[in-house]
Amino acid sequence: LDASVLSIRDVPASFVNINALMPNDFDRIEGKVIIQNLGKGNMILRSFVDDEFPEDFSDTIPLKRRAMTIQVDEVNTISGFIRPGNKIDLLVNLPAGSTGEAKKEGEMDSIFPVLENIEVLATGQDSAYEYEEKVRLLRGGVNANPDRNFTTLTINVTPKEAALVATAQDKGDLLALLRNRNDTSGSGFTEFSPKDLKAHAEKLAENANIREAAAAAAG
């Protein structure tokens, strides 16, 4: 709202809504955004103006939380399908001996969970506010096409979580997993190594043999 889209008109007092904004209210609403469609010539009511609309990106960060940007590649962006407001898990692939413990003979690289159910605040330059892309209004309208060619994710974390991510990013390679926003399940493991991968493959082969034997017995 600014002087280019507003004007002052005389209206009979009997037709003025008690919540209508008057000319001396202009300074309070200048630069604010209306939250519903308003036809030309209609008076503006106080309830039409969003006083909490973010003026810049920092206003979208919840209190006691922090925005942290991490580097990602095409694989870690799920081919560009991660969107602001989505939830992700972060895993890290750590080289053997990077956990601070004495390196053991035959020790291999391992994957560890870092954070789970983390909100994505922005992908590249595209951001979201309360899961609705209100901030996109500042950049051309709610139907603006999001950019899929991004190399950074900005996530909503606590200071301690930021330290965990920074440590993981420094010691290994981060992996981002997209999850359903209503899913609250955990990863179900604390560490996964090539030895676990081999054991898992053997289990798959064992299950396949059991299915084949059952099918043969059933004719």
HELIX and SHEET records of a PDB file:
HELIX    1   1 ALA A   13  PHE A   15  5                                   3    
HELIX    2   2 PRO A   23  ASP A   25  5                                   3    
HELIX    3   3 PHE A   26  ILE A   29  1                                   4    
HELIX    4   4 ARG A   46  PHE A   48  5                                   3    
HELIX    5   5 PHE A   57  THR A   60  5                                   4    
HELIX    6   6 VAL A   75  GLY A   80  5                                   6    
HELIX    7   7 LYS A  134  ARG A  139  5                                   6    
HELIX    8   8 PRO A  159  LYS A  171  1                                  13    
HELIX    9   9 PRO A  194  ALA A  217  1                                  24    
SHEET    1   A 2 VAL A  33  ILE A  34  0                                        
SHEET    2   A 2 VAL A  49  ASP A  50 -1                                        
SHEET    1   B 5 ARG A  66  GLN A  71  0                                        
SHEET    2   B 5 THR A 152  VAL A 157 -1                                        
SHEET    3   B 5 SER A 110  THR A 123 -1                                        
SHEET    4   B 5 LYS A  87  LEU A  94 -1                                        
SHEET    5   B 5 ASP A 173  ARG A 179 -1                                        
SHEET    1   C 4 ARG A  66  GLN A  71  0                                        
SHEET    2   C 4 THR A 152  VAL A 157 -1                                        
SHEET    3   C 4 SER A 110  THR A 123 -1                                        
SHEET    4   C 4 ASP A 126  SER A 127 -1                                        
END                                                                             
